[in-house]
């Protein structure tokens, strides 16, 4: 999320503004923020994760979309563009807004220095209100490390820290394992991102 919001808008004003805008914006409780451009390393991780997951998800009746897919959390008023979005079955749009997905199963954010606290805090709190959401991932750029949140049968969330190039991510809700070597292939840590 950018540090300087645009003037406050109603949701309808935001949706109209976003339709005409050449850049994407996030909306939260009347405030509108420009979505930051991603680093090269961010794009590398996103592309590799998407490429690895796409054929396996398609075989299970699911799809993965990149950061161009808008998701809304509903009454809390967050409209945002997660880095990767997985949904299964038919996509469901938000009432009155056919361009906003309302049924993500898995949301993935690749953390940046400027947004990591927001992605782990307020954004995750709002994401948890989505009934369809079962997994949330915070993927780090500076090291092979992922914070994997999994919704439990009682509605609580369990976080697992996964670390190191030898680690494997298991996406519980779709039964897919992803080796970190596929996510972080070709990325040298310690280099400028």
Buried (B, 14 or more C-beta within 10 A) or exposed (E): BBEEBBEEBEBEBBBEBBEEEEEBBBBBEBBBBBBBEBBEBBBBBBEBBBEBBBEBBEEEEBBBBBBEBBBBBBEBBBBBBBBBBBBBEEBEBBEEBEEBBBBBBBBBBBBBEEBBEBBBEBBBEBBBEBEBBBBBBBBBBEEBBBBBBBBEEEEEBEEEEBEEBEBEBBBBBBEBEBBBBBBBEEBEBEEEB
